[in-house]
Amino acid sequence: MAKKVVATLRDGSATDGRSYSKVIKMVKSPKTGAYIFDEKMVPNEQVKEFFK
């Protein structure tokens, strides 16, 4: 029989990967004029600064 997977309990600290967010911004390419997507992983505190 297969073993059951037990979910680990997280305490919500900043070291468990939740302190980062994937942000996607649509940017117009100066070379072709087409829109491209700029994807980055940024800390939660810098999300608003990324979109400025």
C-alpha positions as CSV (number, residue, x, y, z in Angstrom):
1,M,0.0,0.0,0.0
2,A,1.1,3.5,-0.7
3,K,2.0,5.8,2.2
4,K,-0.1,8.9,2.8
5,V,1.5,12.2,2.4
6,V,1.2,14.4,5.5
7,A,1.1,18.1,4.8
8,T,3.6,20.1,6.9
9,L,2.3,22.9,9.0
10,R,3.8,26.3,8.3
11,D,4.2,29.1,10.7
12,G,4.0,31.8,8.1
13,S,7.5,33.1,8.6
14,A,9.4,34.9,5.9
15,T,11.7,31.9,5.2
16,D,9.1,29.6,3.8
17,G,8.9,31.2,0.3
18,R,5.7,33.2,1.0
19,S,7.6,36.5,1.2
20,Y,8.0,36.6,-2.6
21,S,5.5,37.2,-5.3
22,K,5.6,36.6,-9.0
23,V,4.7,39.8,-10.8
24,I,4.0,40.2,-14.5
25,K,4.1,43.5,-16.3
26,M,3.2,44.2,-20.0
27,V,5.9,46.3,-21.6
28,K,6.0,47.7,-25.2
29,S,9.2,46.6,-27.0
30,P,11.1,49.6,-28.4
31,K,12.6,47.5,-31.1
32,T,9.5,45.9,-32.7
33,G,6.6,47.8,-31.1
34,A,5.0,44.6,-29.9
35,Y,4.1,44.0,-26.3
36,I,6.2,41.6,-24.2
37,F,5.7,40.3,-20.7
38,D,8.3,41.1,-18.0
39,E,8.0,38.4,-15.3
40,K,10.0,38.6,-12.0
41,M,10.0,37.2,-8.5
42,V,10.2,40.2,-6.1
43,P,9.8,40.5,-2.4
44,N,6.3,41.5,-1.2
45,E,7.6,44.9,-0.1
46,Q,8.8,45.8,-3.6
47,V,5.7,44.9,-5.6
48,K,4.4,48.5,-5.9
49,E,7.8,49.7,-6.8
50,F,8.0,47.1,-9.6
51,F,4.9,48.5,-11.3
52,K,6.1,52.2,-11.2
